[in-house]
Amino acid sequence: MAVLPKPPQLPGPDLGDKVQHMLAFFTLTTLAGVGWPRLPLLRAVLWLSLVGAGIEVIQAIPSLYRDSDWRDWIADTVAIMAALVPVAVFRRLLERGSAN
């Protein structure tokens, strides 16, 4: 939906663009970190942040009638970093469970 010319309206209350970005990238980071427990976290951070930047570059295409905002990429990256906390906790618990 991030690169569609006219994205569908999300159900529920309008939380604002930055909150939607943060929820999306927090979720993506959590799923990546839990789904691939051997994936180095730095690599996940870099790739997901690159995806966020790429979305903003694509949204700058005039024919898409979208608003590109570098602050969206910052929101994405902040959410990615915040998601590292639950991912690290999950991985620690996973390591302890496999050690027993």
One Martini backbone bead per residue (centre of mass of N, CA, C, O) as a GRO file, in nm:
protein
  100
    1MET     BB    1   0.052   0.066  -0.011
    2ALA     BB    2   0.302   0.270  -0.017
    3VAL     BB    3   0.284   0.279  -0.368
    4LEU     BB    4   0.008   0.366  -0.411
    5PRO     BB    5  -0.175   0.613  -0.544
    6LYS     BB    6  -0.455   0.497  -0.386
    7PRO     BB    7  -0.489   0.425  -0.087
    8PRO     BB    8  -0.644   0.269   0.139
    9GLN     BB    9  -0.833   0.299   0.405
   10LEU     BB   10  -0.793   0.256   0.725
   11PRO     BB   11  -0.909   0.110   0.982
   12GLY     BB   12  -1.010   0.324   1.205
   13PRO     BB   13  -0.837   0.543   1.351
   14ASP     BB   14  -0.662   0.838   1.294
   15LEU     BB   15  -0.313   0.843   1.386
   16GLY     BB   16  -0.130   0.899   1.163
   17ASP     BB   17   0.143   0.874   0.970
   18LYS     BB   18   0.374   0.812   1.175
   19VAL     BB   19   0.230   0.587   1.330
   20GLN     BB   20   0.195   0.398   1.091
   21HIS     BB   21   0.491   0.364   1.033
   22MET     BB   22   0.572   0.255   1.314
   23LEU     BB   23   0.389   0.007   1.319
   24ALA     BB   24   0.496  -0.130   1.066
   25PHE     BB   25   0.808  -0.142   1.149
   26PHE     BB   26   0.774  -0.287   1.413
   27THR     BB   27   0.645  -0.539   1.295
   28LEU     BB   28   0.864  -0.617   1.089
   29THR     BB   29   1.094  -0.643   1.297
   30THR     BB   30   0.969  -0.854   1.478
   31LEU     BB   31   0.928  -1.071   1.262
   32ALA     BB   32   1.223  -1.091   1.173
   33GLY     BB   33   1.353  -1.151   1.457
   34VAL     BB   34   1.170  -1.411   1.510
   35GLY     BB   35   1.178  -1.566   1.230
   36TRP     BB   36   1.509  -1.488   1.236
   37PRO     BB   37   1.719  -1.563   1.493
   38ARG     BB   38   2.006  -1.550   1.315
   39LEU     BB   39   1.970  -1.268   1.243
   40PRO     BB   40   2.129  -0.995   1.236
   41LEU     BB   41   2.027  -0.700   1.365
   42LEU     BB   42   2.184  -0.502   1.188
   43ARG     BB   43   2.079  -0.611   0.920
   44ALA     BB   44   1.781  -0.556   0.971
   45VAL     BB   45   1.803  -0.255   1.012
   46LEU     BB   46   1.925  -0.181   0.737
   47TRP     BB   47   1.708  -0.306   0.549
   48LEU     BB   48   1.453  -0.168   0.667
   49SER     BB   49   1.555   0.121   0.628
   50LEU     BB   50   1.583   0.095   0.321
   51VAL     BB   51   1.287   0.048   0.267
   52GLY     BB   52   1.189   0.319   0.378
   53ALA     BB   53   1.351   0.491   0.178
   54GLY     BB   54   1.233   0.368  -0.081
   55ILE     BB   55   0.946   0.459  -0.038
   56GLU     BB   56   1.010   0.765  -0.046
   57VAL     BB   57   1.120   0.768  -0.332
   58ILE     BB   58   0.866   0.659  -0.473
   59GLN     BB   59   0.670   0.886  -0.357
   60ALA     BB   60   0.818   1.114  -0.543
   61ILE     BB   61   0.649   1.036  -0.770
   62PRO     BB   62   0.427   1.230  -0.931
   63SER     BB   63   0.218   1.007  -1.053
   64LEU     BB   64   0.127   0.907  -0.750
   65TYR     BB   65   0.030   1.127  -0.548
   66ARG     BB   66   0.248   1.157  -0.321
   67ASP     BB   67   0.408   1.187   0.000
   68SER     BB   68   0.729   1.283   0.060
   69ASP     BB   69   0.909   1.205   0.376
   70TRP     BB   70   1.186   1.195   0.571
   71ARG     BB   71   1.032   1.157   0.847
   72ASP     BB   72   0.927   0.876   0.784
   73TRP     BB   73   1.204   0.739   0.791
   74ILE     BB   74   1.262   0.810   1.082
   75ALA     BB   75   1.018   0.663   1.202
   76ASP     BB   76   1.100   0.387   1.101
   77THR     BB   77   1.378   0.373   1.248
   78VAL     BB   78   1.275   0.409   1.535
   79ALA     BB   79   1.096   0.152   1.531
   80ILE     BB   80   1.319  -0.046   1.476
   81MET     BB   81   1.480   0.012   1.736
   82ALA     BB   82   1.247  -0.051   1.937
   83ALA     BB   83   1.210  -0.357   1.841
   84LEU     BB   84   1.476  -0.471   1.963
   85VAL     BB   85   1.384  -0.531   2.247
   86PRO     BB   86   1.182  -0.771   2.209
   87VAL     BB   87   1.377  -0.936   2.038
   88ALA     BB   88   1.602  -0.971   2.248
   89VAL     BB   89   1.427  -1.108   2.458
   90PHE     BB   90   1.342  -1.348   2.290
   91ARG     BB   91   1.628  -1.452   2.229
   92ARG     BB   92   1.711  -1.499   2.521
   93LEU     BB   93   1.487  -1.706   2.585
   94LEU     BB   94   1.570  -1.904   2.364
   95GLU     BB   95   1.854  -1.962   2.473
   96ARG     BB   96   1.769  -2.065   2.754
   97GLY     BB   97   1.586  -2.298   2.649
   98SER     BB   98   1.824  -2.448   2.486
   99ALA     BB   99   2.019  -2.489   2.741
  100ASN     BB  100   1.813  -2.692   2.904
   0.00000   0.00000   0.00000
